Amino acid sequence: MTKDRNLSDSERARAERQAERLRANLQRRKAQQRARKQATPEEEPDATAEMTGDESSILPEGETPSDSGPEKA
């Protein structure tokens, strides 16, 4: 970097800050790509997804939600 010798102190400081920003942006993009690559191929269905709809499926056979509530006692 022979051109750095011709830069003033303020120009050199500005160039160093810009280089640091570019390095940080590159690291962030690479980390995001790695995260996407890890999450995408092996996505497993969420175990809680089964419980979001009909909770009666977790009750003993033949009971309805109103049969098993605390008001039954």
MARDO-266225 format. One record per residue (C-alpha): residue number from 1; residue in three letters; x, y, z. Coordinates in steps of 0.25 Angstrom, whole numbers. Layout:
! residues N
{NUM, ALA, {X, Y, Z}} ...
***
This chain:
! residues 73
{1, MET, {0, 0, 0}} {2, THR, {10, 11, -5}} {3, LYS, {-2, 20, -7}} {4, ASP, {-4, 21, 8}} {5, ARG, {9, 29, 9}} {6, ASN, {2, 40, 1}} {7, LEU, {-10, 41, 10}} {8, SER, {-12, 52, 20}} {9, ASP, {-15, 47, 35}} {10, SER, {-30, 50, 33}} {11, GLU, {-31, 43, 20}} {12, ARG, {-24, 31, 25}} {13, ALA, {-33, 31, 37}} {14, ARG, {-45, 32, 28}} {15, ALA, {-40, 20, 20}} {16, GLU, {-38, 12, 32}} {17, ARG, {-52, 14, 37}} {18, GLN, {-58, 11, 23}} {19, ALA, {-49, -2, 23}} {20, GLU, {-54, -6, 37}} {21, ARG, {-69, -4, 33}} {22, LEU, {-67, -12, 20}} {23, ARG, {-60, -23, 28}} {24, ALA, {-72, -23, 38}} {25, ASN, {-82, -23, 27}} {26, LEU, {-75, -35, 21}} {27, GLN, {-74, -43, 34}} {28, ARG, {-89, -40, 36}} {29, ARG, {-93, -45, 22}} {30, LYS, {-85, -57, 24}} {31, ALA, {-91, -61, 37}} {32, GLN, {-105, -59, 32}} {33, GLN, {-102, -68, 20}} {34, ARG, {-97, -79, 29}} {35, ALA, {-109, -77, 38}} {36, ARG, {-119, -78, 26}} {37, LYS, {-111, -90, 20}} {38, GLN, {-111, -98, 34}} {39, ALA, {-126, -95, 36}} {40, THR, {-131, -98, 22}} {41, PRO, {-127, -112, 19}} {42, GLU, {-131, -119, 32}} {43, GLU, {-144, -112, 36}} {44, GLU, {-152, -121, 45}} {45, PRO, {-166, -118, 48}} {46, ASP, {-169, -111, 61}} {47, ALA, {-174, -120, 71}} {48, THR, {-183, -110, 77}} {49, ALA, {-190, -108, 63}} {50, GLU, {-199, -120, 66}} {51, MET, {-205, -113, 78}} {52, THR, {-209, -100, 72}} {53, GLY, {-222, -105, 66}} {54, ASP, {-231, -116, 73}} {55, GLU, {-226, -118, 87}} {56, SER, {-237, -129, 89}} {57, SER, {-227, -138, 83}} {58, ILE, {-219, -138, 95}} {59, LEU, {-231, -142, 104}} {60, PRO, {-234, -157, 108}} {61, GLU, {-242, -164, 98}} {62, GLY, {-257, -160, 99}} {63, GLU, {-255, -148, 107}} {64, THR, {-258, -134, 102}} {65, PRO, {-251, -121, 107}} {66, SER, {-264, -118, 115}} {67, ASP, {-263, -132, 122}} {68, SER, {-249, -130, 127}} {69, GLY, {-250, -116, 132}} {70, PRO, {-248, -112, 147}} {71, GLU, {-263, -109, 148}} {72, LYS, {-265, -124, 146}} {73, ALA, {-261, -126, 161}} 
***
